[in-house]
Amino acid sequence: MPDMTPVEFAALLGGMVVEVENAAQEGLERATKLVQREARAELGHYQDASGPFPAWPNWRKAPKMIA
């Protein structure tokens, strides 16, 4: 890296901050789309038992309650 003045170095760091912020925003947008796609794919599917949590009951087979 060539020698830089303090002002040039500050400008370089300022540009890096913008690049990092843009990359973080892009990453969050991609992650959001992934979560949305996965959540939509799970609609209508019941969760199996996992660890200490029992499987969810299937509402279609559950008795209907009259209020």
C-alpha positions in Angstrom: 0.0 0.0 0.0 1.5 3.4 -0.9 2.1 6.0 1.7 -1.0 8.0 2.5 -1.7 11.2 4.3 -4.0 11.1 7.2 -6.7 12.8 5.1 -6.4 10.2 2.4 -6.5 7.4 5.0 -9.6 8.9 6.5 -11.2 9.0 3.1 -10.3 5.4 2.5 -11.8 4.3 5.8 -14.9 6.4 5.1 -15.4 4.5 1.8 -14.9 1.2 3.5 -17.7 2.1 6.0 -20.1 2.7 3.1 -19.1 -0.6 1.4 -19.6 -2.5 4.7 -23.0 -0.9 5.3 -24.1 -1.7 1.7 -22.9 -5.3 2.0 -24.7 -5.7 5.4 -27.9 -4.3 3.9 -27.7 -6.7 0.9 -27.1 -9.6 3.2 -30.1 -8.8 5.4 -32.3 -8.5 2.3 -31.1 -11.8 1.0 -31.6 -13.4 4.4 -35.1 -11.9 4.7 -36.1 -13.4 1.3 -34.8 -16.8 2.3 -36.8 -16.7 5.6 -39.9 -15.7 3.7 -39.5 -18.5 1.2 -38.9 -21.1 3.9 -41.9 -19.8 6.0 -44.2 -19.9 3.0 -43.1 -23.5 2.2 -43.9 -24.6 5.7 -47.5 -23.3 5.7 -49.9 -26.2 6.0 -47.2 -28.6 7.3 -47.3 -29.7 11.0 -44.2 -29.7 13.1 -42.9 -33.1 14.1 -41.7 -33.7 17.6 -38.4 -31.9 18.3 -36.4 -32.3 21.5 -38.7 -31.8 24.5 -41.5 -30.5 22.3 -44.2 -32.8 21.1 -45.5 -32.9 17.6 -48.3 -30.5 16.8 -51.7 -32.1 16.6 -53.3 -32.2 13.2 -56.3 -29.8 13.4 -58.1 -31.6 10.5 -58.3 -34.7 12.7 -59.0 -32.9 16.0 -62.6 -33.0 17.3 -64.5 -29.8 16.7 -65.3 -27.8 19.8 -68.7 -26.1 20.1 -68.7 -22.8 21.9 
